[in-house]
């Protein structure tokens, strides 16, 4: 009889273990591959990220984050003037082991700042110039370490705060960087412990205390669903406890000027479609569903990309793919609803980047531009599209 009970108990334990295994795996989170640069350039090494200088006039200027394995574990910031093809080095640093593939551009009354994540903290390069090709520019760097930052797997920085989290941990760590709104990156202030933690079970931090807001936005898994949440740094919450701002998000991004969140989410009734959305991050206004596109991926298996362009209006620029992984780039104005496919008949893939520039005294502009990748005869090409002039320019040779 004792053996019989032991047998029954063993069977029950096996069934419980098996059930728990299948339940856990049936509810395991789905993580999507985001578009990344997979380009090695003779000028810039392995390109990690590209961003436009935000205030170009009469010329288009890019900042590029690259790395060269021959130089060891170091990353380099470069500038590249697309108007005349001139480029140069801004500075070098040892990158963060998890966060070294991207950077941020911040602006305040001390100038422009390129901000990267270094081995154990943050490095920023402050720059001012009128004409970069005449040498009228200055790049000053400052690096600051933060406790436990070396193990961070997600981080965001604004003019006022640094927030980061670690995979497998339930906390968001937040450092305040300023005594007031007039000081740029006062890291000494951070040493005086304006530090807090937030219990949030985060997956990815999206934004932290940007223009017009006082909140951290982050994503967190609830079973298979990845949801977007907000936590006010004054202790309140824009969303009710446990209630997400947006459910089933696939990708969420931020725009600093204006303070908007935007991206893609899945409607549970049509999992083969992506809903394009935008929302004001510092208000409790409803989420605006801007468009619906096919949920198909590029030739590398990456999801579509989306960017916010603030030029002659508030536009979302995003990619969409067909069953053959052939992409188009779409534009949708958030306020007017104006929509158009701006780039077609190209084998588009990977990330897109948007910028703007003005001509002359500023009366002609600003013009919106899109930088994108496409494949031609089996080779990767880099192109620039001027939205107002409806003109595509091949800039591949400038990079290589």
N, C-alpha and C positions, 0 to 999 in steps of 0.2 A: 504493500500500500504506500509506503514511504517513497519507493522508487516511482510509483505512478504519479504521486503529487509532484515530485521533482521533475518528472517528464513534462507534466502539464505546465509547471512554472517555467520550464525552459522554453516551451513552445510559446507561452505568453510573452516572455522577454524577447524572443526572436521577432514575434509579430509587432511588438511595440517599437523595437529598434528599426525594423524594416519600414514601419509606417512613419516613424519620425524622419528617417532618411529621405523617403519619397516626398514627405511634406516639405522638408527643408529645401530639397532640390526643386520641387515644383514651385516654390515661392522664392527661389534664389533671385537676387537682383539681376537685371539686364543692364549691362554697360555698353554703350555704343562707341564705336571708333570715330573720333573726331578728325576732321581733315587737318593734315600737317604737311609742312614742306619736306620734301624728300629730294633736295637738290644739293649737289656739291659744286661749288663755284671756285674757279681758280683765284678769284679776288677775295671771296668771303668765306671760304671753307664750306663746311656743312651748314646750310642755312636753317636756322631754328625758327626765326620769326621776322616779320617785316611790318613796319608801320610808317604811315605818312607823317611828316612834320605837320602839325595842325594849322599853321598860319602862313602857308606859302604865298608869296607874291611874285608874279612874273616868272616863277620857276617852280618845279616840283622836286621836293626833297624827301628822301626816304631815310629811315633809320633801320639798320639791319643787325640782327643778332646772329653771329656765326661762331663756329668752333672749328679748330684745326687739330686733329689728333697728333700731328707731328710736333705740335707745340706743348703736348701734355694736356692735362685736364684743365684747360683754360678756355673761356669764351671771350669774344671780342665784339664790342659795339662799333659799327661803321656808319658813316653817312654816305649817301649816293645821290648826287644831283642828276635827275633824269633829263634835265634841260640841256646840259652840256656833257654829261657822262663822267664828270669828275667825282672821285671818291676818296675817302681817307679814314683813318682810325680815330675813334673817339676814346677808347680805353679798353683795358683788359681786366678780367677778374676770374677767380675760381668759382664755377657755378655750383648751385645747389644740386644735390644728387637726384632730387625728385622734381624740382621746380625750375630747372635751368633752361627750359625750352621756350620761355616767353618773357615779355617785359611790358612795362606800362609807361605811358607818357603823362606826366602831371604838369599842371600849370597853376602858378599863383603869382603874387606880386614880386617874388624874387626871381622869376624867369621860368624857363622851360626846364623840365627834369626828366631824364631817361632813367627809369628805375628797374633794376634787375634783382633777382634773388641769388645771393652769393652763398658760399658754403654753409655759413651759420647765421646768416642774417640778410640784410638789405644793402645794396650799393646803389647810389644814384649819382648821375653825372649832370651837373647843372650847366646850362649853356646859354649864351647870348650871342647873337650875331646879326649883322645887317646884310652882309654879302659874304657867304662862307668861302667863296673862291678867292676873295681878296685878303683872306686871313683875318677878317674882322669878327672873330669868334673866340670864345673862351670855354674850355671844358674843365670843370673842377669836379673832383670825385670825393665822395665821403661814404665810408662803409661803417656799418653798425651791426654788432651781433646781438641776438636775443636768446634768452634761455630756452632750450629745447627746440629751437627752430630748425636745427639740422635734421630732425626727423619728421618735419612737416610734409604732408602730402598734398595739401591744398592751402593756398594763401591768396589774399588780396590786399592791396594797399591803396589808400587814397591820400589826399593832402593831410588828413587828420588822424587816421588810424591804420594800424597793421593788424589784420586778423588772420589766424592760421589754425589748422587742425591736423590731426594725425589719423591715419587709417587704423581702425580698430578701437579708437578712443571716442568718447561721447562728448568731449568738450571742444568749444571754440575758445581759443586764447586771443585776447584783444589788448593791444597796446595803444595808448593815446600818445600821439607824437608831438603835440603842440601845447604851449601855454595859452595861446590865443590864436586868432585867425590871421595874424600878421607875421607869424614866424614860419619860416620854411624848414621843414624836417628837423625840428629841434630835438635831436637824438639825446642830448643831455637831459632834456625834460623826461624822456622815456626812462632814464636811469633812476628817476625819483619815484618809480613804481605806480604811475597811473595805469594799472593793469587789472584786468578782470577776466573771469571765465564764464562761459555760458553753456549750460547743459542743453545740447541740441541734437546729439547723434548725427553730426553732419556728414554728408558725402563730399560736397564741393562747396566752397565759399564763392559766391557770385560777386558781391560788392560789399564795401564797408564805408559807411559815413562819407558819402560823396556829396556833391553840390546839392543843397536844399534838403538834405535828409539827415537823420541821426540814427540810422539803422544798419544792421547787418542782414544781408539776404543770403540764403544758403539753400542747398537742396539736401533732402534726406529721404532714405528709402522707407517705405511702408509696405512690407512684402515685396512684390515685384514692382510696385509703383514708385517712381521717383518723383517727389513733389517739391514745390518751391515754397519756402517759408520766410518770414521776416521776424526779426527781433530788434526792438528799439533799445538803444543803449541807455535810455533813462529807466529801463526796467519794464516798460509796457510792451505791448505787441500790436502790430498792425493787423494781425490775423488772430482769431480766437485761438485759445490753447488747443493745440493738436489739429487745427484746421489750416490747410495749406492755402496759399494764394492762388497757385495753379497746380492741378494734378497731372500726373503722367507726362512730366516734361521730358523731352529728349535732349534739348540743349537750351541753356539760358545764358545771356550775355548782358553787359551793362553799357550804357553810354553816359559819360560824365557830363557832357553839355549837349542837350539837357539831361536831367537825371532820369533816364528811362531804363527799364528792363525789357528785353525782347528775346524772342527765340521760337522754339517749336514745342508743341505738345501733341499727345495722341488723344484723339477722341475714342473712347472705349467702344463706340458703335462702329468705327471704321479704322481698324488698326493698320490698314494699308495706306492711310492718308495722314499727312502732317498738317496740323493747324499752326499757322504763323500768327504770333501774338505780340502785342506791345502793351506796356502799362507804365504809368508814372510811379516811380519807386518811392517817392516821399509822400504819397497820398493813398487813401483807401479807395480810390476810384476803381471802377470795374475794369477787368482785363478786356482789351479790344482784340477780337479775332480778325486779323487783317486779310488772310488768304488761306486757301486749302491747296496743298500740293501733294503729289505722289510721294510716298515714303519709299524711295528707292535710293541706292547708294552709287558712289562713283566707282571708277575702275579699280581703285585700291580698297574698296569695301568701306569707305568712310561716308558718314552721313552728310547731307547738304550743309553748306555754310551760310551764315547770315551776318550782315553788318548794318550799322545805323549810320546814315549819311545826313548830316545837318548842313545843308548848303542853301539852296533856294527854297527849301521846304524840309519837312521831316519825312525822310524816305527810308524804307527798309530795302536793302539790296540782298538778294539771296539766290542760291542755286537750286535747280530741280533737275532730276535725272529720269530717263526713260528706262525701259527694260534692258536696253543694250548699254547702259551706263553712259549714254551720251547726254551731256548737260547743256542747260541754257541758264542765263542769268536774268533774273526778273527784278523789276522795280515796282514798289507800291508805296504811294504817298499815304501816310497815316491819317491825315486830316481830310484831304479831298477825295481819297479813294482812287485817284488816278493810277492805272496799272498798265504796264507794258513789258514785253520781253525785250531787253536792251541788247543782249548778245545771243545770237543763235548760230547754227551751222558751224560750231566749233566743238571739238572733243574736249570739253571743259572738265576739269577735275580739281580736287584739292581746295585749299583756302582761297578766299577772296579778301582784298583789302580796299578800303575806300578812303578818299581824301578830297580836299578842295583847295582851290587856288584862286587868286584874284589877279586881274591884269591892270597895269597902269596905276591910276589913282584909286582904283577900287570900284569905279563906276561900271566896269565890265566884269561882272562876277558876283559872287563866287561861282566857279565851275566845279561840278562834281566829277570825280574820276574813279575808275575801278581798275585795280590791278588783279590779274587772274592768270591761271596756268591752263594750257591746253596742249594736246598732243597733235603733232603734225609729222606724218611720215615716220612714225615710231620714235620721234624725239620730243622732249619736253620744251615747250616754248613759253616765254613770259611776255604778256601783252598788257598794254594800258589802253583803257577806253575812256574817252572824254564824252560824258553824257550829253552835254549841251551841244557840242560840235558833231556828235554821232560819228566819232572817228576812232578807229583802232590803230594803235602803233605798236609794232613789234620792238620790244626792248631787250630781247634775249642776249644780244651781243654785249650790251652794257654790263650785264651781270657776269659774263664769262670772258 
